[in-house]
Amino acid sequence: MDRRSFLTKGAIGGTAAAASTLAAPAYAQGNRTLTLVTTWGRGLAGVHDAAQRCADTITAMTDGQLTVDLKAAGELVGAFEVFDAVTSGQADMYHGADYYFVGQHPGYAFFTAVPFGMTAQELANWYYQDGGHELHDELGEIFGLKSFLGGNTGAQSGGWFAKEITGPEDFQGLRFRMPGLGGEALGRMGASVQNLPGAEVYQALASGAIDGTEWIGPWADEKAGFQEITKFYYTAGMHEPGAGLSLAFNRDVFDSFTPAQQRICEIAAGEAHQYNLSQFLAENGAALARLQSGGVQVLTFPDSVWDAMGVAAQETMDSYAGDDLYDRIRESAMTSMRSSSNWITESEGTYRAQRDRIMG
């Protein structure tokens, strides 16, 4: 029987039979407690807040049918073990930065940040309008995950250094904490790159185990206390121009939710994404002023450093080429970024320049 004949006969004569033989999806019944593990130490400014907001929103909107129990890094599993915990079924969901999991697949970097990649608004444009979420979902299928954007830090600072950076040569042998493909790029510049969980960074910097670190931005960095250790602070970096955070479910667990519960989880992640971005951006300006008044030197990298970073970033990104899914994610993200950037520069960029000129 050809496909056309099958469709015609099925539509006319098979409807009642199909209705009686196709079982409805099996959804778990009753109230449930879900375990959420995170890559964040409890109380880490902004990032832990985003995870907690996701948990609280899901619990509230489902009237407790889904009660989310948040376990911070180290309370059930380590910060970098949350991916495996969820894929194995040890936990139901995780909140974290997906670039921690480039060892699972390099495509995950794009859903946090890649060097010289997307700003927060460009990431949102790609994710929600230009196919980013669909690619995140395709990547998650490989590992049994269902993922959503669940936070954003905005543009991150270039980091804290034990001494001033005057040229690319200053990165030779520098012990520096930076995850993701940005860290790989610094490695190509000669740095000895460390990938430490956020809760461990202060102690590593204070003890001299590392010479410098990036974390997030003025507010979170001030809360972490890095200004107590060093006063050289670079406010712009190439590595995370708009770092997305992810809320990821074990796919079997997610599939057991009712459609309404699934939609609530998606909405909770999206709401946390927007709330978290505004939280960071609202707090950073005042925090930077406090850091400066406390003696922190606010600096920018010289052009020679930016140029070297650009070369290293391109080499890093190219080194993963050849994997079909990575290539498709990269092309999709970069195409969307260029399109979004063109309009944002022409509209908002021009307006901001004129506003600053006129209003001061």
Rosetta silent file (secondary structure, phi, psi, omega in degrees, C-alpha in Angstrom):
SEQUENCE: MDRRSFLTKGAIGGTAAAASTLAAPAYAQGNRTLTLVTTWGRGLAGVHDAAQRCADTITAMTDGQLTVDLKAAGELVGAFEVFDAVTSGQADMYHGADYYFVGQHPGYAFFTAVPFGMTAQELANWYYQDGGHELHDELGEIFGLKSFLGGNTGAQSGGWFAKEITGPEDFQGLRFRMPGLGGEALGRMGASVQNLPGAEVYQALASGAIDGTEWIGPWADEKAGFQEITKFYYTAGMHEPGAGLSLAFNRDVFDSFTPAQQRICEIAAGEAHQYNLSQFLAENGAALARLQSGGVQVLTFPDSVWDAMGVAAQETMDSYAGDDLYDRIRESAMTSMRSSSNWITESEGTYRAQRDRIMG
SCORE:     score description
SCORE:     0.000 S_00000001
   1 L     0.000  129.553  179.946    0.000    0.000    0.000 S_00000001
   2 L   -80.811  169.463 -172.761    1.463    3.400   -0.952 S_00000001
   3 H   -64.129  -38.464 -178.202    1.551    6.343    1.440 S_00000001
   4 H   -65.522  -43.297  178.928   -1.303    8.238   -0.254 S_00000001
   5 H   -62.524  -41.939 -179.667   -3.610    5.202   -0.119 S_00000001
   6 H   -61.981  -45.301 -178.620   -2.741    4.621    3.527 S_00000001
   7 H   -64.571  -40.380 -178.785   -3.467    8.233    4.488 S_00000001
   8 H   -65.218  -50.671 -178.205   -6.785    8.287    2.604 S_00000001
   9 H   -66.418  -37.214  179.964   -8.106    5.021    4.031 S_00000001
  10 H   -65.464  -39.028 -178.177   -6.828    5.837    7.504 S_00000001
  11 H   -67.610  -34.544 -175.572   -8.542    9.216    7.490 S_00000001
  12 H   -88.201  -48.373 -169.886  -11.899    7.765    6.419 S_00000001
  13 H  -107.210  -10.731 -171.643  -12.111    4.341    7.966 S_00000001
  14 L  -106.829    3.060 -174.105   -9.518    4.172   10.663 S_00000001
  15 H   -63.260  -47.797 -177.840  -10.360    7.095   12.930 S_00000001
  16 H   -64.097  -40.992 -179.963  -12.468    5.189   15.430 S_00000001
  17 H   -64.441  -41.748  179.900  -10.004    2.326   15.581 S_00000001
  18 H   -62.005  -40.671 -178.533   -7.107    4.698   16.116 S_00000001
  19 H   -63.504  -31.976 -176.330   -8.948    6.428   18.922 S_00000001
  20 H   -86.447  -19.219 -174.469   -9.555    3.143   20.666 S_00000001
  21 H  -106.068  -23.248 -179.230   -6.054    1.686   20.253 S_00000001
  22 L   -82.814  118.362 -178.721   -3.717    4.663   20.766 S_00000001
  23 L   -75.555  144.897  175.096   -3.032    5.020   24.462 S_00000001
  24 L   -69.738  151.178  178.320   -2.950    8.468   25.992 S_00000001
  25 L   -56.660  143.028 -179.295    0.444    9.633   27.255 S_00000001
  26 L   -90.340  112.531  178.784    1.181    8.383   30.757 S_00000001
  27 L  -106.456  139.802  178.374    1.679   11.307   33.120 S_00000001
  28 L   -64.630  141.051 -176.213    2.823   10.855   36.697 S_00000001
  29 L  -105.211  156.605  174.620    0.046   11.512   39.184 S_00000001
  30 L    81.588  175.326  179.183    0.008   13.261   42.534 S_00000001
  31 L   -73.480  143.148 -177.031    2.411   15.679   44.177 S_00000001
  32 E  -134.496  148.320  171.339    6.100   15.139   43.458 S_00000001
  33 E  -107.712  124.972 -179.337    9.370   16.481   44.839 S_00000001
  34 E  -106.730  137.822  178.878   12.029   17.171   42.215 S_00000001
  35 E   -95.098  120.197  177.348   15.717   17.443   43.033 S_00000001
  36 E  -107.320  117.479  174.589   17.469   20.411   41.409 S_00000001
  37 E  -102.842  151.299 -175.031   21.276   20.371   41.545 S_00000001
  38 E  -132.996  161.641  174.291   23.305   23.429   40.606 S_00000001
  39 L   -87.575    4.829 -171.909   26.797   24.460   39.630 S_00000001
  40 L  -109.189  138.712  168.712   26.573   27.309   42.148 S_00000001
  41 L   -65.997  148.356 -178.250   27.583   27.515   45.770 S_00000001
  42 L   -61.652  127.704  177.035   24.677   28.488   47.997 S_00000001
  43 L    90.606   -3.487  177.417   24.294   32.240   48.125 S_00000001
  44 L   -60.057  124.783 -170.767   26.555   33.131   45.171 S_00000001
  45 L   -57.178  128.623  173.798   25.189   36.488   44.056 S_00000001
  46 L    84.560  -58.163 -174.519   22.917   36.366   41.023 S_00000001
  47 H   -71.857  -44.595  174.412   23.626   32.878   39.755 S_00000001
  48 H   -65.173  -35.774  177.790   22.268   31.068   42.813 S_00000001
  49 H   -58.130  -41.319 -178.910   19.382   33.557   42.776 S_00000001
  50 H   -64.461  -43.076  178.176   18.455   32.458   39.245 S_00000001
  51 H   -62.626  -44.353 -179.575   18.413   28.795   40.231 S_00000001
  52 H   -65.255  -36.186  179.538   16.307   29.522   43.316 S_00000001
  53 H   -65.956  -41.569  175.280   13.887   31.630   41.295 S_00000001
  54 H   -57.623  -47.975 -178.081   13.350   28.777   38.836 S_00000001
  55 H   -61.554  -47.117 -176.365   12.699   26.386   41.720 S_00000001
  56 H   -67.031  -37.962 -178.592   10.327   28.723   43.553 S_00000001
  57 H   -67.820  -43.326  178.381    8.358   29.636   40.431 S_00000001
  58 H   -62.337  -44.114  179.511    7.781   26.036   39.388 S_00000001
  59 H   -61.735  -45.067 -177.283    6.690   25.124   42.915 S_00000001
  60 H   -69.579  -44.004 -174.621    4.324   28.097   43.171 S_00000001
  61 H   -73.068  -22.708  176.420    2.775   27.869   39.702 S_00000001
  62 L   -95.528    9.057 -177.522    2.032   24.163   40.028 S_00000001
  63 L    53.048   35.132  176.902    0.509   24.686   43.519 S_00000001
  64 L    82.236    0.465  174.167    3.087   22.273   44.868 S_00000001
  65 L   -59.838  -36.801  171.476    2.293   19.454   42.441 S_00000001
  66 E  -117.433  104.985  177.940    5.944   19.852   41.494 S_00000001
  67 E  -101.420  118.938 -174.204    7.946   20.911   44.539 S_00000001
  68 E   -96.207  121.512  179.310   11.535   21.706   43.594 S_00000001
  69 E  -102.026  108.038 -175.434   14.199   20.972   46.215 S_00000001
  70 E   -84.533  128.944  173.757   17.354   22.934   45.368 S_00000001
  71 E  -115.301  113.721  178.942   20.719   21.414   46.234 S_00000001
  72 L   -69.826  168.490 -178.879   23.617   23.843   45.862 S_00000001
  73 L   -54.889  129.436  178.898   27.018   22.690   44.633 S_00000001
  74 L    91.397  -13.162 -178.276   28.500   20.152   47.020 S_00000001
  75 L   -82.633  -28.718  172.898   25.264   19.424   48.872 S_00000001
  76 L  -126.742  -50.088  175.352   24.428   16.369   46.751 S_00000001
  77 L  -137.035  164.593  178.401   27.024   16.371   43.969 S_00000001
  78 L   -68.727  163.360 -176.267   29.919   18.631   43.012 S_00000001
  79 H   -54.721  -42.209 -175.797   29.459   21.683   40.807 S_00000001
  80 H   -91.042    7.341  179.647   30.814   19.986   37.697 S_00000001
  81 H  -102.852    1.501 -173.395   28.971   16.703   38.374 S_00000001
  82 H   -69.172  -33.600  179.466   25.446   18.024   37.874 S_00000001
  83 H   -59.299  -51.862 -179.346   25.300   17.093   34.181 S_00000001
  84 H   -65.754  -34.514 -179.762   26.036   13.437   34.882 S_00000001
  85 H   -62.805  -38.282 -178.490   23.729   13.437   37.899 S_00000001
  86 H   -79.959  -41.260  179.717   20.766   14.479   35.763 S_00000001
  87 H   -65.941  -29.123 -179.695   21.522   12.322   32.736 S_00000001
  88 H   -85.137  -13.300 -178.072   21.905    9.286   35.014 S_00000001
  89 L    91.712    4.088  177.157   18.709    9.996   36.933 S_00000001
  90 L   -66.751  -33.624  174.441   20.437   10.701   40.252 S_00000001
  91 L  -129.386  163.101 -175.246   18.836   14.164   40.136 S_00000001
  92 L   -91.200  -26.831 -173.803   15.851   15.433   38.160 S_00000001
  93 E  -161.388  157.901  174.057   17.196   18.738   36.875 S_00000001
  94 E  -132.891  155.920  169.525   20.181   21.079   37.004 S_00000001
  95 E  -123.558  129.655 -177.734   20.785   24.801   36.831 S_00000001
  96 E  -175.914 -171.205  175.460   24.180   25.910   35.631 S_00000001
  97 L  -101.021  117.308 -172.677   26.374   27.307   32.887 S_00000001
  98 H   -67.882  -16.107  177.598   26.414   24.854   29.994 S_00000001
  99 H   -70.480  -10.709  171.361   29.926   25.813   28.908 S_00000001
 100 H   -65.757  -15.321 -171.669   31.124   23.781   31.880 S_00000001
 101 H  -113.822   27.800  177.566   30.118   20.751   29.792 S_00000001
 102 L   -65.239  -19.453  174.284   32.031   21.313   26.557 S_00000001
 103 L   -66.766  -26.911  173.820   33.761   18.020   27.344 S_00000001
 104 L   -75.451  -44.964  174.006   30.410   16.358   26.678 S_00000001
 105 L  -163.508  130.929 -177.129   29.975   18.328   23.451 S_00000001
 106 H   -64.167  -20.312  177.877   31.624   21.624   22.377 S_00000001
 107 H   -61.335  -22.573 -179.554   28.262   22.878   21.094 S_00000001
 108 H   -63.123  -24.228 -178.916   27.210   23.465   24.692 S_00000001
 109 H   -57.948  -35.713 -174.466   29.480   26.515   24.841 S_00000001
 110 H   -67.652  -18.282 -178.352   27.121   28.534   22.651 S_00000001
 111 H   -92.681    0.302  163.680   24.328   28.288   25.216 S_00000001
 112 L  -113.771  -75.074  179.827   26.476   30.108   27.765 S_00000001
 113 L  -170.196  150.169  171.628   29.030   32.124   25.805 S_00000001
 114 L  -125.823  154.777 -177.856   31.853   31.837   23.303 S_00000001
 115 L   -61.116  134.239 -176.907   34.736   34.304   22.886 S_00000001
 116 L    58.557   34.069 -179.308   33.744   37.320   20.793 S_00000001
 117 L   -97.950 -144.178 -167.649   30.219   35.879   20.694 S_00000001
 118 L   -84.898  142.836  167.261   26.760   37.186   21.460 S_00000001
 119 L   -71.500  173.190 -178.577   25.651   39.852   23.896 S_00000001
 120 H   -59.340  -43.200 -179.432   22.710   39.005   26.161 S_00000001
 121 H   -68.962  -38.697  177.788   20.179   40.506   23.756 S_00000001
 122 H   -65.323  -38.445  176.623   21.754   38.812   20.751 S_00000001
 123 H   -62.586  -44.747  178.851   21.703   35.484   22.584 S_00000001
 124 H   -62.484  -40.893  178.817   18.008   35.919   23.393 S_00000001
 125 H   -59.418  -46.739  179.594   17.254   36.833   19.772 S_00000001
 126 H   -64.389  -46.311 -172.741   18.972   33.691   18.535 S_00000001
 127 H   -65.665  -46.238 -172.738   17.534   31.442   21.190 S_00000001
 128 H   -92.308  -20.147 -173.655   13.904   32.514   20.990 S_00000001
 129 H  -122.502  -25.013 -170.637   13.591   33.642   17.360 S_00000001
 130 L  -119.169   24.642  171.167   16.370   32.171   15.191 S_00000001
 131 L    95.930    2.620 -178.267   16.505   28.483   16.073 S_00000001
 132 H   -64.992  -43.206 -179.175   18.773   28.449   19.109 S_00000001
 133 H   -63.561  -39.976  179.238   16.308   26.703   21.392 S_00000001
 134 H   -62.630  -38.326  177.917   15.658   24.012   18.811 S_00000001
 135 H   -71.310  -35.899  174.026   19.391   23.335   18.535 S_00000001
 136 H   -59.972  -40.885  179.950   19.701   23.262   22.342 S_00000001
 137 H   -68.003  -41.425  178.622   16.929   20.674   22.330 S_00000001
 138 H   -62.938  -41.375  177.083   18.606   18.626   19.597 S_00000001
 139 H   -64.355  -41.986 -179.919   21.847   18.637   21.559 S_00000001
 140 H   -63.546  -33.862  179.988   20.013   17.662   24.731 S_00000001
 141 H   -56.958  -34.198 -179.457   18.370   14.671   23.045 S_00000001
 142 H   -59.817  -34.665 -173.130   21.799   13.053   22.709 S_00000001
 143 H  -109.904    6.517 -179.988   22.175   13.060   26.488 S_00000001
 144 L    73.878   37.292 -178.590   18.567   12.630   27.564 S_00000001
 145 E  -120.834  152.645  170.482   18.072   16.274   28.578 S_00000001
 146 E  -124.477  113.822 -167.315   15.407   18.913   28.003 S_00000001
 147 E  -119.393  152.320  176.314   16.988   22.340   28.376 S_00000001
 148 E  -141.737  151.279  167.136   15.930   25.994   28.554 S_00000001
 149 E   -63.483  135.103 -177.062   17.710   29.290   29.088 S_00000001
 150 E  -138.749   29.416  179.248   17.253   30.080   32.774 S_00000001
 151 E   158.495  163.517  176.138   19.336   33.186   33.505 S_00000001
 152 E  -159.847  133.016 -177.859   21.864   35.618   32.060 S_00000001
 153 L   -87.361   -8.904 -168.355   24.665   37.594   33.701 S_00000001
 154 L    72.152 -169.736 -178.391   24.999   40.180   30.940 S_00000001
 155 L   -64.905  131.698 -179.038   28.476   41.179   29.807 S_00000001
 156 L   -96.728  157.193 -178.032   31.148   39.872   32.148 S_00000001
 157 L   -76.584  160.743  177.754   34.316   41.633   33.232 S_00000001
 158 L   -69.993  -23.013  171.869   37.777   40.835   31.943 S_00000001
 159 E   121.041  178.925 -178.727   38.812   39.824   35.437 S_00000001
 160 E  -106.343  134.724 -175.328   41.089   40.423   38.400 S_00000001
 161 E  -131.947  149.757  178.672   44.868   40.310   38.026 S_00000001
 162 L   -72.130  -21.877  178.022   47.800   40.410   40.410 S_00000001
 163 L  -146.908  165.947 -179.206   49.489   42.977   38.173 S_00000001
 164 L   -68.928  142.867  178.496   48.613   45.282   35.306 S_00000001
 165 L   -96.700  116.174 -176.754   48.383   43.707   31.825 S_00000001
 166 L  -107.066  -15.555 -179.535   50.419   45.734   29.322 S_00000001
 167 L  -169.906  170.857 -178.711   50.609   43.294   26.405 S_00000001
 168 H   -57.926  -28.680 -177.902   49.893   39.733   25.225 S_00000001
 169 H   -64.026  -20.746 -179.632   53.213   38.556   26.650 S_00000001
 170 H   -70.133  -11.997  177.660   51.843   39.068   30.169 S_00000001
 171 H   -86.638  -10.511  179.747   49.650   36.003   29.712 S_00000001
 172 L   -63.308  117.283  178.584   52.649   33.694   29.326 S_00000001
 173 L    75.924    1.246 -178.581   52.558   31.323   32.283 S_00000001
 174 L   -69.129  125.191  178.655   49.756   33.283   33.977 S_00000001
 175 E   -86.770  107.308 -168.993   47.668   30.977   36.181 S_00000001
 176 E  -132.843  137.377  178.745   44.167   32.171   35.439 S_00000001
 177 E   -90.038  116.773  174.712   40.674   30.858   36.181 S_00000001
 178 L  -160.572  118.108  178.603   38.414   30.919   33.113 S_00000001
 179 L   -81.725  179.994  169.610   36.058   28.136   31.914 S_00000001
 180 H    70.354 -165.872 -178.646   34.728   27.387   28.452 S_00000001
 181 H   -70.910  -24.471  173.464   36.161   28.216   25.052 S_00000001
 182 H   -61.774  -41.619  176.316   37.323   31.588   26.371 S_00000001
 183 H   -62.913  -40.069  177.462   39.627   29.716   28.721 S_00000001
 184 H   -61.867  -38.229  178.858   40.912   27.624   25.831 S_00000001
 185 H   -64.373  -42.647  177.077   41.680   30.825   23.940 S_00000001
 186 H   -63.073  -34.826  175.951   43.709   32.189   26.859 S_00000001
 187 H   -60.309  -37.431  177.695   45.560   28.885   26.937 S_00000001
 188 H   -68.701  -19.448  176.089   46.579   29.473   23.337 S_00000001
 189 L   -88.561    1.257  176.075   48.020   32.808   24.483 S_00000001
 190 L   105.773   -2.231  179.904   50.252   30.985   26.962 S_00000001
 191 L   -73.905  152.012  171.636   48.146   31.140   30.119 S_00000001
 192 E   -95.352   98.996 -168.213   47.876   28.176   32.484 S_00000001
 193 E   -88.277  133.140  177.607   44.099   28.023   32.600 S_00000001
 194 E  -112.251  141.979  176.516   42.218   26.667   35.614 S_00000001
 195 L  -115.623   92.857 -175.673   38.537   25.676   35.581 S_00000001
 196 L  -109.437  142.321  171.062   37.350   26.121   39.176 S_00000001
 197 L   -60.025  151.682 -176.165   33.786   26.176   40.538 S_00000001
 198 H   -56.142  -37.884 -176.945   32.708   29.633   41.649 S_00000001
 199 H   -67.737  -14.488 -177.104   32.680   28.746   45.331 S_00000001
 200 H  -102.258   -3.873 -169.890   36.394   27.846   45.202 S_00000001
 201 H   -71.227  -44.278 -176.742   37.720   30.894   43.368 S_00000001
 202 H   -56.566  -48.362 -177.294   38.246   33.287   46.289 S_00000001
 203 H   -63.650  -38.834  179.594   40.406   30.853   48.224 S_00000001
 204 H   -64.467  -40.230  179.626   42.469   29.992   45.156 S_00000001
 205 H   -71.081  -41.634 -178.178   43.133   33.673   44.470 S_00000001
 206 H   -66.585  -34.675 -177.586   43.843   34.490   48.120 S_00000001
 207 H   -81.864  -11.458 -176.148   46.266   31.591   48.525 S_00000001
 208 L    85.789    7.615  177.129   48.207   32.419   45.361 S_00000001
 209 L   -65.940  -27.013  173.063   47.185   29.172   43.669 S_00000001
 210 L  -128.647  155.249 -179.448   46.046   31.351   40.765 S_00000001
 211 L   -93.287  -13.077 -178.536   47.342   34.740   39.591 S_00000001
 212 E  -173.345  167.463 -178.994   43.995   36.021   38.436 S_00000001
 213 E  -155.453  148.966  160.233   40.395   35.177   37.767 S_00000001
 214 L  -101.641  151.260  171.325   37.299   36.219   35.941 S_00000001
 215 L  -130.865  -86.639  179.930   33.996   35.688   37.708 S_00000001
 216 L  -134.884  -76.450 -177.118   31.003   37.704   36.561 S_00000001
 217 L  -165.189 -176.675 -170.044   30.871   41.475   37.033 S_00000001
 218 H   -52.387  -45.337 -176.208   31.153   44.227   39.655 S_00000001
 219 H   -65.677  -53.994 -179.072   28.202   43.205   41.860 S_00000001
 220 H   -66.361  -36.145  179.830   28.929   39.465   42.046 S_00000001
 221 H   -67.248  -40.983  176.627   32.684   40.090   42.181 S_00000001
 222 H   -62.189  -44.129  178.527   32.294   42.548   45.071 S_00000001
 223 H   -61.188  -36.187  178.842   30.110   40.048   46.923 S_00000001
 224 H   -71.881  -22.675  174.798   32.795   37.399   46.369 S_00000001
 225 L    90.035   18.649 -176.538   35.384   39.755   47.905 S_00000001
 226 H   -63.481  -26.791  179.650   38.049   39.726   45.188 S_00000001
 227 H   -65.818  -14.784  176.115   38.808   43.421   45.869 S_00000001
 228 H   -75.510  -15.736 -172.564   40.238   42.307   49.208 S_00000001
 229 L  -107.162  -43.621 -178.210   43.010   40.466   47.364 S_00000001
 230 L  -142.150  158.754 -176.372   43.950   42.550   44.328 S_00000001
 231 L  -116.051    5.472 -179.395   43.144   45.994   42.941 S_00000001
 232 E   -97.869  110.322 -171.624   43.694   45.454   39.185 S_00000001
 233 E  -128.296  121.025  178.309   40.252   45.028   37.578 S_00000001
 234 E  -101.426  122.532 -168.699   39.514   44.838   33.869 S_00000001
 235 L   -87.636   -8.373  177.908   35.896   45.669   33.147 S_00000001
 236 L  -135.021  139.948  178.646   35.562   44.175   29.656 S_00000001
 237 L  -139.169  167.550 -177.550   36.629   40.794   28.328 S_00000001
 238 L   -88.887  -12.687 -161.892   36.254   38.738   25.185 S_00000001
 239 L   -85.057  -35.144 -175.025   35.067   35.549   26.850 S_00000001
 240 L  -142.623   78.390 -178.651   31.463   36.153   28.028 S_00000001
 241 L   -75.145   -6.806  177.742   29.726   39.142   26.448 S_00000001
 242 L  -176.307   75.591 -165.798   26.312   37.862   27.555 S_00000001
 243 L   -77.900  116.960  176.810   26.525   34.606   29.476 S_00000001
 244 E   -83.175  145.901  173.519   23.385   32.467   29.433 S_00000001
 245 E  -111.176  153.810 -173.733   22.515   30.059   32.239 S_00000001
 246 E  -122.653  144.505  168.838   20.514   26.873   31.676 S_00000001
 247 E  -112.303  116.011 -173.824   17.758   24.957   33.418 S_00000001
 248 E  -124.653  133.490 -179.945   17.930   21.333   32.202 S_00000001
 249 E  -107.156  146.220  162.704   15.621   18.426   33.030 S_00000001
 250 E   -57.028  127.632 -171.118   16.152   14.710   32.716 S_00000001
 251 H   -64.923  -36.013  177.461   14.096   14.169   29.562 S_00000001
 252 H   -64.365  -39.074  177.166   12.194   11.163   30.908 S_00000001
 253 H   -64.019  -47.260 -179.392   11.232   13.202   33.957 S_00000001
 254 H   -60.943  -40.651 -179.598   10.140   16.135   31.800 S_00000001
 255 H   -66.861  -20.489  178.871    8.119   13.841   29.531 S_00000001
 256 L   -81.581  -10.057  177.209    6.262   12.525   32.593 S_00000001
 257 L   -73.819  154.802  170.797    4.898   16.019   33.345 S_00000001
 258 L   -69.393  160.933  176.443    1.477   17.052   32.129 S_00000001
 259 H   -55.120  -38.061  179.013    1.467   19.544   29.223 S_00000001
 260 H   -65.011  -41.873  178.818    0.528   22.290   31.676 S_00000001
 261 H   -65.880  -39.105  177.236    3.447   21.411   33.958 S_00000001
 262 H   -61.257  -43.121 -179.766    5.842   21.347   31.016 S_00000001
 263 H   -66.286  -38.677  177.221    4.681   24.786   29.955 S_00000001
 264 H   -60.888  -42.514  178.945    5.075   26.095   33.506 S_00000001
 265 H   -62.231  -42.258  178.421    8.679   24.863   33.576 S_00000001
 266 H   -63.751  -44.249  179.943    9.414   26.623   30.283 S_00000001
 267 H   -65.354  -40.678  179.574    7.792   29.852   31.499 S_00000001
 268 H   -61.196  -42.170  178.531    9.648   29.687   34.821 S_00000001
 269 H   -64.474  -45.240 -179.472   12.984   29.376   33.030 S_00000001
 270 H   -64.219  -39.393  179.173   12.201   32.259   30.671 S_00000001
 271 H   -67.090  -40.753  177.876   11.038   34.512   33.494 S_00000001
 272 H   -64.155  -36.207  178.205   14.172   33.740   35.510 S_00000001
 273 H   -58.702  -49.807 -176.990   16.287   34.552   32.456 S_00000001
 274 H   -70.324  -42.380  179.649   14.840   38.049   32.129 S_00000001
 275 H   -61.278  -44.622 -176.870   14.735   38.727   35.878 S_00000001
 276 H   -64.979  -41.686  178.600   18.326   37.596   36.339 S_00000001
 277 H   -61.701  -46.061  179.875   19.659   39.746   33.495 S_00000001
 278 H   -66.537  -32.282  177.988   17.967   42.860   34.878 S_00000001
 279 H   -61.345  -50.316  179.765   19.239   41.978   38.359 S_00000001
 280 H   -63.190  -46.341 -175.758   22.865   41.958   37.242 S_00000001
 281 H   -67.951  -32.748  178.801   22.576   45.060   35.085 S_00000001
 282 H   -71.767  -30.902 -174.822   20.775   47.011   37.801 S_00000001
 283 H   -88.771  -25.700 -168.157   23.375   46.136   40.448 S_00000001
 284 H   -67.504  -38.422 -176.302   26.617   46.454   38.496 S_00000001
 285 H   -61.877  -49.654  179.959   26.860   50.224   38.141 S_00000001
 286 H   -65.118  -37.406  179.474   26.625   51.011   41.847 S_00000001
 287 H   -64.747  -41.040  178.735   28.930   48.114   42.693 S_00000001
 288 H   -61.644  -41.180  178.472   31.581   49.376   40.273 S_00000001
 289 H   -62.035  -40.226  178.410   31.437   52.814   41.910 S_00000001
 290 H   -65.385  -40.577  178.616   31.937   51.216   45.336 S_00000001
 291 H   -61.544  -43.765 -179.687   34.896   49.202   44.084 S_00000001
 292 H   -63.926  -42.111  179.747   36.522   52.335   42.668 S_00000001
 293 H   -66.483  -21.001  177.405   35.978   54.276   45.879 S_00000001
 294 L   -89.766    7.725  174.936   37.677   51.406   47.692 S_00000001
 295 L    99.278    3.803  178.066   40.846   51.774   45.636 S_00000001
 296 L   -71.834  133.157  176.743   40.250   49.307   42.815 S_00000001
 297 E   -87.701  114.929 -179.997   41.927   50.353   39.560 S_00000001
 298 E   -89.528  118.071 -169.908   39.397   50.015   36.733 S_00000001
 299 E  -127.437  165.510  171.565   41.308   49.207   33.569 S_00000001
 300 L  -128.113  146.406  178.242   40.862   48.162   29.943 S_00000001
 301 L   -67.545  143.291  174.009   43.086   45.837   27.948 S_00000001
 302 L   -67.516  160.431 -177.853   45.304   47.497   25.330 S_00000001
 303 H   -57.786  -33.287 -179.240   44.480   46.876   21.673 S_00000001
 304 H   -62.601  -34.240  177.530   47.429   44.503   21.326 S_00000001
 305 H   -71.755  -44.219  177.657   45.797   42.190   23.899 S_00000001
 306 H   -59.281  -41.523 -179.811   42.413   42.382   22.204 S_00000001
 307 H   -63.191  -44.175  179.074   44.045   41.539   18.869 S_00000001
 308 H   -65.179  -38.618  175.877   45.848   38.530   20.336 S_00000001
 309 H   -61.750  -39.796  179.053   42.629   37.384   21.971 S_00000001
 310 H   -61.478  -43.493  178.257   40.866   37.622   18.617 S_00000001
 311 H   -63.464  -46.606 -178.143   43.417   35.363   16.923 S_00000001
 312 H   -64.764  -38.172  179.586   43.313   32.851   19.779 S_00000001
 313 H   -64.302  -43.511 -179.665   39.512   32.867   19.846 S_00000001
 314 H   -64.219  -42.172  177.975   39.264   32.142   16.136 S_00000001
 315 H   -61.801  -40.714  179.917   41.770   29.298   16.403 S_00000001
 316 H   -64.141  -48.773 -179.031   39.833   27.839   19.323 S_00000001
 317 H   -61.593  -41.003 -178.683   36.477   27.997   17.559 S_00000001
 318 H   -68.704  -25.765 -174.774   37.944   26.504   14.391 S_00000001
 319 H   -65.550  -19.759  179.744   39.548   23.619   16.274 S_00000001
 320 L   -98.023   -1.300 -178.422   36.138   21.986   16.781 S_00000001
 321 L   -61.608  146.811 -179.330   35.013   22.339   13.166 S_00000001
 322 L   114.026  -22.700  172.054   34.033   19.116   11.451 S_00000001
 323 L   -82.725  123.669 -171.271   31.466   17.937   13.961 S_00000001
 324 H   -58.400  -47.177 -176.635   28.142   18.346   12.162 S_00000001
 325 H   -68.919  -41.729  175.785   26.097   19.529   15.127 S_00000001
 326 H   -57.807  -45.514 -178.313   28.815   21.883   16.371 S_00000001
 327 H   -63.151  -39.706 -179.565   29.121   23.375   12.884 S_00000001
 328 H   -70.265  -39.664  176.922   25.368   23.878   12.584 S_00000001
 329 H   -63.168  -46.307 -178.569   25.107   25.462   16.037 S_00000001
 330 H   -61.804  -47.681 -178.652   28.043   27.763   15.312 S_00000001
 331 H   -63.214  -42.467  179.175   26.743   28.855   11.910 S_00000001
 332 H   -62.479  -46.672 -178.099   23.245   29.439   13.254 S_00000001
 333 H   -64.675  -45.279 -176.950   24.494   31.477   16.217 S_00000001
 334 H   -69.879  -35.998  177.087   26.928   33.596   14.210 S_00000001
 335 H   -64.157  -45.386  178.227   24.419   34.289   11.430 S_00000001
 336 H   -64.061  -41.996 -179.480   21.836   35.435   13.956 S_00000001
 337 H   -59.815  -46.176 -178.932   24.423   37.510   15.823 S_00000001
 338 H   -62.732  -41.803 -179.862   25.495   39.377   12.718 S_00000001
 339 H   -64.974  -47.317  179.791   21.909   40.110   11.735 S_00000001
 340 H   -63.743  -43.246 -176.377   20.921   41.299   15.211 S_00000001
 341 H   -62.529  -38.976 -179.722   24.088   43.322   15.670 S_00000001
 342 H   -57.160  -47.987 -177.895   23.603   45.231   12.431 S_00000001
 343 H   -72.855  -42.303 -179.604   20.219   46.572   13.495 S_00000001
 344 H   -60.809  -40.120  179.085   21.105   47.137   17.157 S_00000001
 345 H   -65.379  -44.888 -177.933   24.175   49.139   16.121 S_00000001
 346 H   -68.632  -33.295 -175.866   22.240   51.252   13.617 S_00000001
 347 H   -97.585  -75.131 -176.409   19.334   51.929   15.973 S_00000001
 348 H   -65.150  -39.041 -179.332   20.202   51.665   19.657 S_00000001
 349 H   -61.086  -45.814  178.156   23.918   52.241   19.094 S_00000001
 350 H   -63.890  -44.453  179.608   23.333   55.518   17.272 S_00000001
 351 H   -60.146  -46.319 -177.398   20.742   56.620   19.820 S_00000001
 352 H   -63.646  -39.804  178.497   22.988   55.899   22.814 S_00000001
 353 H   -61.826  -43.419  179.558   25.879   57.820   21.261 S_00000001
 354 H   -69.870  -37.763  177.839   23.649   60.836   20.660 S_00000001
 355 H   -61.909  -44.746 -179.960   22.054   60.576   24.108 S_00000001
 356 H   -63.931  -37.190  179.957   25.478   60.561   25.744 S_00000001
 357 H   -67.346  -41.935 -173.215   26.558   63.532   23.622 S_00000001
 358 H   -85.281  -44.258 -173.203   23.475   65.617   24.342 S_00000001
 359 H   -91.043  -17.796  177.857   22.502   64.586   27.855 S_00000001
 360 L    82.336    0.000    0.000   26.000   63.996   29.202 S_00000001
